[in-house]
Every structure is written in C-alpha cells, then in structure tokens.
C-alpha cells in the first residue's frame, strides 16, 4: 500500500493515536484501538493534525462536488423527461 496520510482536526484524537493512551470512554478507546490496528500493518501511513481553517477548505470543496453531482442529475432528469 502506498503512503497514506490521515488528517484530523481533533488534536486530542491524534495525540491519543500516537501515545495509545486510554480515552474518556470505552467506545472512544475501541475506535482508537481499531484505527491503530488499521495503521499497524501499513508503516508508511501517518496521522496528522490539521487546523480547522484548512479543514474548512476541504469541506467547501466537498460541498461543491455534491452540488455538481446534483446539478448533473437534475440536468439529465430534465433532458430525459
């Protein structure tokens, strides 16, 4: 598998993944444990903290992609009706 970078805007979660420290709940510990199991066979993978401001740009791009798909569907519905 190639180099995969996981990004999160939650510094607490990123820190817990690297330190493998127990979380505030069993569910959180289970999720972090599962994620660490996914990462362990892929030594080229990494987890990075991403500030929310940078994440906003990714969210805007995702919303634009969704809007383009919806416009595409609407266009094809109008053309074929």
C-alpha positions in Angstrom: 0.0 0.0 0.0 1.3 3.5 -0.8 1.9 6.3 1.7 -1.5 7.3 3.2 -1.9 10.4 5.4 -4.9 10.5 7.7 -5.8 14.1 8.8 -7.9 15.1 11.7 -8.8 18.5 13.2 -9.0 17.0 16.7 -5.6 17.2 18.3 -6.7 15.1 21.2 -7.5 12.1 19.0 -4.3 12.5 17.0 -2.3 12.6 20.3 -4.1 9.5 21.6 -3.4 7.6 18.5 0.4 8.2 18.8 0.6 7.7 22.6 -2.1 5.0 22.6 -3.4 6.5 25.8 -6.8 5.4 27.0 -9.6 7.8 26.3 -12.6 9.2 28.2 -14.9 6.3 27.2 -14.8 2.7 26.2 -16.3 3.5 22.8 -13.5 6.1 22.1 -10.9 3.5 23.2 -12.4 0.9 20.9 -12.4 3.3 17.9 -8.8 4.4 18.5 -7.7 0.8 19.0 -9.4 -0.2 15.7 -7.7 2.7 13.9 -4.3 1.7 15.4 -4.8 -1.9 14.1 -5.5 -0.5 10.6 -2.3 1.6 10.8 0.0 -1.1 12.2 0.4 -3.2 9.0 0.9 0.0 7.0 4.2 1.6 8.3 4.1 4.2 5.5 0.8 5.6 6.9 0.7 8.5 9.2 -1.8 10.6 11.2 -1.5 14.4 11.2 -3.3 17.2 13.0 -4.9 19.7 10.6 -6.2 23.0 11.9 -9.9 23.7 11.4 -9.2 26.6 9.0 -7.5 24.2 6.5 -10.3 21.7 7.0 -12.9 24.3 6.1 -11.4 24.4 2.6 -11.8 20.7 2.2 -15.4 20.9 3.4 -16.2 23.6 0.8 -14.7 21.5 -1.9 -16.8 18.5 -0.8 -19.9 20.6 -0.8 -19.1 21.9 -4.3 -18.6 18.3 -5.5 -22.0 17.4 -4.1 -23.6 20.4 -5.8 -22.1 19.5 -9.2 -23.4 15.9 -8.9 -26.9 17.1 -8.0 -26.9 19.6 -11.0 -25.7 16.7 -13.3 -28.6 14.5 -12.1 -31.2 17.3 -12.4 -29.9 18.1 -15.9 -30.3 14.5 -17.0 -33.7 14.3 -15.5 -34.9 17.4 -17.4 -33.3 16.2 -20.7 -34.9 12.7 -20.5 -38.4 13.8 -19.3 
